[in-house]
């Protein structure tokens, strides 16, 4: 946190989350003061870093947009805050509305819901002519069966909640027999915790797109998109597709890299990103050179992607994001040519953690997020991760090899 009394203040709508520490570090580099907006009870469960990084906190009810907007406007004016950012995807419409009310650089409030709700998002992409999977919407299992048949979506089929993240509630269904359970899994999330934010109970059905998966961030300043590096994604197979790792750079040929970046930029603009950042996920079908957009979010990426992008290229995506929301030209040029990979430690089943020991592999470092004695859920989404390993090397293949070696050598015991 900057100690300069005249430093620009940035209000972060819910700083808790994977991107929060990266924002705090970026603010320190740029000489900015970070403020947070959250619930009082949520603040009590914060990790230690926000207490050091935040210059102040506005306590409000983020599940009540009208009240939160009034509270935040008053707080920002009182503290002379000059920029607005968001860490949590579900609060990005609130951040856009706050920036607009304060007359600050932000995203288009009229389109902001498309960056939160995957059903509205898919409609925005189709309107903009962006390649997306064929899809349909259902309120329950009966509607899902009818919609899947009427829309000729084919099998396998992807079933996901209208509003969630981290692969929560997402299933890949091989045939009609698995559809009821998949819809039930997607609809079990009625509120986003820990805030208790009500969620759209509908389900989005999409045709399964085969092929490799990638992601790319796009920072937008005054309506102009700037491409950031493309990252390769690895996931589990089967019913649940949980991210197991990411690698930067992705190792694509230059023309495909440009295609992914161009498509990601179009997706960002389609959901109203005007001064901010978007994390876009795509798949490239075998034999195709056309990326298909799976979804995008008006936020920094999770999964420590900020860390591996900077380790590989020298680009701080968090710095670029804060530059955009403070009205500055974002720094998006690479300053190094290396490679980095992250691999997540996932258990094979649910249980209670007894032991985890990651080997010391040169070129890697690890972080364990679960302690012995803690419960470990089924690895059906990102909440099942025990920790991660990051490797930095001279090539993507070598970074992947080092990270995979550390994961393969890890001793893990559950009871």
N, C-alpha and C positions, 0 to 999 in steps of 0.2 A: 504494500500500500504506500502510495506517495505521501510524503510528509509535507509537501509543498501546499500551503494554505489556499493558493489560487488554482490548484490543479483541477482539471475538468472532472466532474463527478459522473459516474456511469451507474445507473440503476439496473441491476440484474434481477429480472423477475424469476425468482427461485434459483439461487446459485448452487444449491445442493445438486450433485450429480457428477458424472464422469468428467464433463468438460469444465466444471467449476475451477479446479486447481490450475488448469491451463489458462483460463481467463485471468485468474489472480496473478499469475506469473507475467502474462502479457501486459496487464495493467501496470505492473511495477516497471516493466521495461519502458513503457510509453509515458510514465509519469502521471497516470490517471488514478483517481480515487474510486474504489468500488463500493457501492451500497447494495444491499439485498432487500428483497421483498419476500416474505414468507409468513407462515402461521407461527404463533408463539410456541405451540407444542412441538411443531416440526423443528423449530430452531433449537429446542432443548436436546434434540437427538443428533445435532450436527457433529461432524468430525471436527478435530481441533483446528484445521486450517482456516475456516471462515472467520473465526475469532481474530486471527492475525491479519487476515486479508481485507476485511470489510471495515469501512469507516463508519458505518451505521446500518441499522436495519429498520425497515418499515414493516410493522406487524399489521396484518390485515387478513381478510378471508378471501383467498384466491379462488374459491369456488363460487363466489358471488361477484361476477364481473363488474356490475355497476358500483357496488360498494368499494371494491378493490381499486377501481379506476379513480374514484373520488379521493380515496385515502392516498393513493400513490401520487396523484396530481398535487395534492396539498403538500406532501412530503418533499417531492422533487422541487417544487417552487420554493419551499422554505429553505432547503439545503442547496439551492442554486445548481441543481443537477442538470448537466447538459447533454446527456445521451442515455439511450435505453437499449438494453440487450436482454436476451433470454437464454436459459440453459435447457429448460424443459420444453419439449415439443408441444405439449398440451396447453402451455401458457403463452405460446407465440402470438395468438390473436390478441390477448390482453396487452402484450408488449407493443404490438402494432398500434392498438387503439391509444395507448398511453403516449407513444411518440407523436402520434397525430394531434392529440389534445394539447401537448406541450409545444407543438410546432418544431419538433426535432426530426432529424433524419431517421426514417424507419421504413417499414414495409407497408404495402397497400392494405388498409384495414378491410376494405370491401372484398379482398381475395384471401385474407389471412386464414379463414376457416379451411381453405383447401390445403393448407400446409399442416393441418391438424387431423382432419377427417379424411380417411382414405377413400371413402365413397365420393365425396366432393372433389377430392384430388383427381381421381380417375376421370371424372367428368371434365375437369379443367384441362387435363392432358388431351383428352379426345377433342375438345373444342379447339385446342391449339394445334391439332394435327400431329401430336407427339406419339410415337409408337408405344402402345401399352397392350397388356394381355386383354383378350376378350373377357368380359365380366358381367356379373349380375348381382343383384342385391336381394337379401332375404331377411325376414324378421324371425323365422323359426325354421325347424327342420323340414316341415311340410312344404313351405315356400321354397326352401333350398332345393329339394328334389325337383319341384316343378320348374324352377328357374334354370337349373342345370340342364334339364331336358329341352326347355323352350329356347334357350340361348345357344344350344348345341356347343357347350363349352368343352366337351370331351373329357377323357380321363387320362392321366391323373388330373386332379383338381386341387387348387390351393384355396383354403378356407381361412379367413382372417377376420379379427374384430375390426369394426369401423374405426375405432380409436384405441390404440395401444402401441407399445414399442417393445424392443428387446426380444422379438420373436414370441412374445407372450400370446398364447391362444392361437398360434398359427399352425395349421396342419396341412400336409400333403396327402390327399385321399386317393387311393388307387382305384376305387370303384364305389358304386352306390351303397354298398353294405357299410362303409365306414363314414358315410356322410352325417348320420345322426350324431355320432360321438364327436365329430369334428365341429359341428355347429354348436353343440353343448359346450365344448372346450372354448370356442370363440366367444360365446355369450356369458361365460361365467364371470367375466370382468365387467361389473356394473359401475364400479367406482375406481378411480386411480388413486392408489395410496402412495404416500402417507397423508395426502391432503383430503381425500374423500371426494374428489372431483367427479361429478356424474358423467358417465360415458354414454355415447350413442350405442344402444343395444343391438343395432342391426349388424349383419354379417355380410362381408364382401366375398363373393366367389369369383375366382379368376382361373382361366386356362393356365395350365402349367407350361412354363417356357423352359425348354431344355437349354443346356449350355453353361459356360463359365459365368461366374458372377464378379462384378466389379462395383466400386463406388468412386465417386469424385465429388469434391467440394467445389462450389462456385461462390466467390465473394462478389457482391454487387454493390457498387458505389454510384449513387445518383443515377440509378437505372442502367448502368453499364456493367455487364458481367465480365469477371476476370477468372480464367480457369486455374484450378489448382491440380496437383498431381493425381493421377489415377491409381487406385489401390485395388489389388486382387483380393478376393474374399474366398475363404474356405468354410464349408459348412458340413454338418453331419448329414447323413442320408436317412431314408426311411420317412416315417410319419412326421417327425419333428426336424426342422432344418435350423439348427442352432449354429451360430457363427463359432467356428473353432479357431479362426485366425485371419490375419490380414498381412499383406506384403506390399511394400512400396519401394521402388516403382512396380507397376503391375507386370512389366515385361511384354507389353503388347507392341506390335509394329507401330511406327509413327502415325500411319493413317488411321488405325483403329483407336489409338490414343486420342487423336484429334476428334474422331467421331464421338467417342464417349464424352469428352469435354464439351463438345458442341451440344450434344443432346442434354447433358446435365444443365447447361446454361439455359436452354430453352425450357426445361422443366422448372428451374428456379423462377424464371420470369413468369411462367404460367400460373404459379401459385402466389404471385404478388411480391416476390422478393425485389425490393428497390434499394434498400440500404441495409445490408446484412449478409448472411451466409446461408447456403443450403447444402445439405448432405443428400446426395442422390444415389440410389442403388439401381443398377442395370444388369441385364443379362444379354449375352450375345449368343444367339442360337448357332449350332454347328453349321459351318459353311456360309454363314451370313456375315455381312459387314455393317449391319444395322442394329445398334443397341436398342433394346426394349426396356423402357423405364418401369421398374417395379414400384418404387415410391420415392418420395423426397421429404425432407424435413427442414424447417426454417431455423436451423440451429447448427452448432458445431457437432462434429461426429462424436459418438461414444466409442467404447472399446479401445481407448487409448490410441486411436488413429492419429490424433494430433501429435503424439509422441513419435510415432514411427515416421510420419511425414517429415517432421523437422529433423529427425536423425538422418534420414536419407537425403533430404534436399536442402536443409537449412531454412525452409519456409515455416514460419509460425502461423498456422491458420488462425489461432486465437488473436494474434497481433493484427492480422489482416481484417478480422471481424471487427475488432474494436476501432480500427482505423476507419472502417466503413461507417459505423454508427456515430462516430465523432466528426464526420464530414471530411475525412482525410483520404488521400489516394492510397489504396492498400498496397503493401509490399508483397508481390507475388512472384518475384524472380528467384530462381534457385541459386544458392551460393555454394553448394557442394554436390558431388555426384557419388553417392554411396547407396546402400540398400538397407532396409530394416524390415523385420518381420516380428509379429506378435502371435503367440500361440496360447490358447486358453486351456487350463487344466480342468477337464470335466470328469466326473466320476461315472462309472458304468451303471450305477443304481443309486437310489436314495439310501440314506443311513446317517450315522453319527460319525464324524471324523475322529479317528484315533491317531493317525500319523500321516504326515506329508513331508517329504524331504526331496528337494529339487537339487540335482547335481550341479556342481560348479563347472560349467562349460565355458571356456574362454570365448569372449565376444558376446556373452549373454548376461542378463540380470533378470531376477525374478521377484515377484511379489505375491505373497499368500494372503488371501482376504478372509479366510475362515480359520478359526483356531480349533485345536483338539477339544472335543466335547461339544462342539457346535453341530446342530443338525444340518444335513446337506440334502436339498430336495432332488427329486428326479431330474435328470438333465434334459428337460423338455423345453427350456428357454434359458436366457442368459442368467437367471437367478441361480442356476445350478453350478455355476463356475466356482472353483475353489481358489484359483489364482491364475497367474499368467507368466510367461517368459517372453522377453524381448531380446532379439539378436540383431546386431549391426555388423555388416560385412561389405565387401566390395561389389557384390552382385546379388540380385534377388535369389538366385538358386542357392548361394552360399548362406545367405541370411535364413532362408527356410530350413536348410539342412541343419544349421546350428540350433535353431529353435526347436525343430522336431527331435533332435538328439537329446536336448534337455528334457523335453516332455516325455520321451520314450524311457529315459533313465530315472524318472521320478518315482519314488516309492510312495504309494498311497494305500492307506488301509482304513476301511469303514467297518463299523459294527452295526 
